[in-house]
Amino acid sequence: MRTLRLIATLALLAGIAFAGDVTGKWTAQVTGPDGNAITVNYDFKQEADKLTGTVEGPGGAIPITEGKIDGDKIAFNITFNDMKVGTQGTVKGEEIVVSIKLNGEAFGGPVTLKRVK
């Protein structure tokens, strides 16, 4: 029984260590509707499994809603001009690979966010 508790504790700690902390500034290049690249900046604040912050593009900064972190998984939404943009992805060290949905429909291919140093 003691060995089982030790294994469970180590697994929990490994999961916490693996997740890391995404707090800070990130940037990505996203293809706009006209085919041109747009720089999008992310300013994340992580507190346990809750994610807040802003996403800033050409139209200014938009607050993140419904943000959450679960292990190496990240998810959040932003809303502007009556459009809901949902983002889900995987944290991979200094990068986060995300997929984006616009009003529930896939929008483009995967996007890679890179941590700003």
Summary of the structure (lengths in Angstrom):
residues: 117
radius of gyration: 16.2
end to end distance: 45.1
largest distance: 61.1
contacts: 298
relative contact order: 0.16
helix: 15%
strand: 60%
